[in-house]
Amino acid sequence: MSRPSPLAPSLTLAPTQDRPVGAPRRASTGQILRAAEREFGRDGYKGASMAGIAAAAGLPKANIHYYFGTKEDLYRAVLENILDNWLGDATVWIHADATPRAALEGYIRSKIAFSRDRPDASRIFAHEVLQGAPNIQNYFNTSLREYAQTLEDVFSIWQRTGQMRPINGAHFLFCIWAMTQTYADMSAQVCTVLRKPVLAEQDYDDAANTIITLILNGIEMI
């Protein structure tokens, strides 16, 4: 099942330089973003360095500055890329043509997979929000609100057609986000309770199945 995201990804690039276009640029920026996500996730914004990110990306430091300008620009681009991925997944699964059961199950599993495969991304985002989201407030005020409204509109359609009980769409999203992201943000706590050094594939499957059951029962699927 695949539907295009309504909003294009919004990488924050330094505005003062002309940028190359096409596949080489996309490959380089993607490579840098992946490396920066790991470095920021491990060392935090203050601890990570452009030299360390360049080394992790296997590129000259000059390339990092060329594509993203400053460390702050790169950090903001990483945050926006995380949100674009999260919200893009939501619009792939949650649309009016889908049944609530299929849409929510698919979305929850994709969110759990994100927490499993990219825990640094979730932790970077959580830390940013705990600081008051100073680097992505404009994104929150524009793209995030638009994405969230799109999903809330789908929930309203499901409610009008008798497929979903009346429920506040925004708070429903907050619940899904909190339940799925805890397996990255609070992984130390989860591992401690489960008496495991790291979570196994079965733990993520159990988490997804539990959340899906709670969500579907909670909205009284017909």
Number of C-alpha atoms within 10 A of each C-alpha: 7 8 13 10 16 14 14 10 16 13 18 19 19 16 10 7 11 9 13 10 8 8 9 10 13 12 11 15 21 15 16 24 24 17 20 29 26 20 20 21 21 14 12 17 17 8 11 18 16 18 14 15 24 20 14 16 21 12 15 13 15 13 14 23 17 14 22 25 18 15 18 13 17 25 23 21 24 25 23 23 21 21 22 21 13 17 20 20 21 24 22 17 24 24 20 15 10 14 16 22 15 11 19 19 21 19 20 24 19 18 23 24 19 22 22 21 11 17 22 22 24 25 23 23 20 16 15 17 14 9 10 10 16 11 18 19 12 11 17 15 10 10 20 19 11 15 19 16 14 16 20 20 14 19 25 19 14 20 15 12 10 12 18 21 17 14 13 11 17 13 11 14 14 10 13 17 15 11 17 23 21 19 25 21 21 13 19 16 12 18 16 11 9 12 10 11 11 13 16 11 11 9 16 18 14 11 18 22 15 12 20 20 12 11 19 16 11 12 16 11 14 11
